[in-house]
Amino acid sequence: MTRDGTDSGYTRGSLVENAAMVRRQLDDGTAVIVFDNRRQTCNIVPADTLKTIVRA
């Protein structure tokens, strides 16, 4: 669960800390995993973002 070479700017935590943070967000529903069938990729996005995309 990394994006090597990128800087999200959200946190300066270790990989373990960042993974735990994302896991908590997935567990509590504030983040979701989205699969792009055309690109065959997965992304983790904020649940609110997904709600906005689905409405469009």
N, C-alpha and C positions, 0 to 999 in steps of 0.2 A: 504494500500500500504506500507507494512513494511516487513522486513525480520528480525523479532525479534531475537536477539541473534547474529546477524552478524554485521560486520563492513566493509562497502564497501570501506572506505578509501577515498572516493571522496569528501565528504563534512561533516562538523560538524554542519550543520544547524538543525533547529527544524523540526519536522515532517511536520508542515504547510509549512515551507520554501522548504523542499525537495519535497513535493507533488506539490507545485507551479512550481518548476524547472522542474520536470518530465512532468507536464501538458504542459508547454511551449514547451518542446522538442517534445511532441506528436503533439501539434498544428502546429509547424513549420516543422514537417516531419523529424527531426533529430533523432527521436526515434520512434519505432513501437511496437505494441503488437503482439506477436507471440503465437499461440496456438499449443501445442503438443498433437495431438489426441491420441497417444499411452499412454501417461502419464496423459492425461486429465488435463493439467496445462497450465497456461498462464505466459509469461514472457515479460518484457519490455526490448528491446535491441536497441542498436544504429542502425540506418538505414544502415550505412556502413557495419556493421557486417552481417546483413541480406543479403545484396547484395553479399557478399563474400560466404556465405553459399549456396545461390541459384545457384551461378555459379559452385560450386563444384559438 
